Amino acid sequence: MKQRELICSRCSVRQPFRYHNMKCVCGGTLLVDYDIEQIANTFSKTALPYRSPSMWRYHELLPVLDEANIVSLGEGGTPLLRMPAWERKLPLGQLYLKREEQNPTGSFKSRGFSAAVSLLKEAGVHKAAVPSNGNAAGALAAYAGRAGIEAYVFIPQDCPPLIVQECPLYGAHTFLVDGFIHDAGTIIEAGAAEQGWVNVGTLKEPGRVEGKKTMGLELAEQLGWTFPDVIIYPTGGGSGIIGMWKAYRELKALGWVSCDMPRFVCVQEVGCQPLVDGVSSPAADPSGTADTAAAAFKQPVAPNPTGMRVPAPPDLPLLLAIVRESGGTAVAVSKEEIAEATRQLGAQGISASPEGSATWAAMLRLCDSGWLRGQDRVVLFNTSHAMKYAQPGDAARSLPVLRSYTDFVQQQGQ
Ligand SMILES: *Cc1c(COP(=O)(O)O)cnc(C)c1O
């Protein structure tokens, strides 16, 4: 039987496993803790080549007890694409792109919600709710649909319309919110007792961090059980950073990998950059008790409603600690840099979301500044694809319309 407990990432207190309320009394976040010795005795990396490429190939390191409760749509197992042409042009060692847009819901949110919804099923939950800039809503909607759980999703009204439209298609009760993602979260909290839904927002339950952890496990496996030197990740609430950091600590504890931790780089968009501000002011919040929500209202918020637009990450001190301890950094890129990066990735055959594009822009910035070194093995995350963010028809409407080859020739002549 799998041994799982919770451990506080701030004060290290242990608690029995539970399905929600991940806040420790000290204010830190509770994370799932496994009996690594027991896992080391029963799970070996030599078993992996015989398993399916889904993220559940690492089920020993995931919190679901009975495999019958796994809710899967084929998540994980995404390609790690090497980019040799740019490697030669840039002052770095190796450059890879992790193609997370190829997940079943078109973003890496599939991983987190496959794990979270599996835990909801295990706990016998019938109703779940999430505040989201879009992709989390779509992923909850899809996985809840698959599991027969009722989903309620709350999305700021300026979020990409195609992502929003996909939620009712998966059968979710879908609501737009006049405000930001934390305002959507407030609605869910206010209704929790009366509506009986479980909040699966970032760090509200144990599954999403564990699901996103599989990005780190998979990456290490794809790199021959080594870590990259640098991970450049578009950060919003930060569950992906926490997940990958946790993955690498577990792989070290298992003795499967012995190299140094990667340097974690968090990328945000100018105007909504709590991590960038936190990293650049080392004196800020040494106790880790700052009221991040209050701080958020002082910030001008970037107009782009992307997964990075989270003014008040639920555990900013943990994210800052991971970035600092790993020797990483945080970078804010502009809307224009993101747009240019989307074009550069597109020209290489990659449909990149604004968030994925932001990692490319940040990488170029870190090359220019000399922060990336000549031997660095660098991994970027394309967390979703461009199509989900399209304003329907915009690009297509400006294209020439032909009735014959003569029209084509005339067009070319213009
Ligand atoms: C949610 C999201 C992010 C941010 O991920 P976190 O792990 O929550 O910080 C980045 N990109 C996309 C496409 C997202 O949907």
The ligand as an ORCA input file, in Angstrom:
! r2SCAN-3c Opt
* xyz 0 1
  C      -1.755     28.140    -16.181
  C      -0.840     28.457    -17.274
  C       0.462     28.928    -17.029
  C       0.974     29.184    -15.631
  O       1.250     27.968    -14.994
  P       1.406     27.851    -13.414
  O       2.042     26.524    -13.205
  O       0.035     27.930    -12.846
  O       2.265     28.972    -12.968
  C       1.310     29.111    -18.119
  N       0.897     28.875    -19.383
  C      -0.347     28.451    -19.660
  C      -0.737     28.213    -21.066
  C      -1.267     28.224    -18.617
  O      -2.479     27.786    -18.914
*
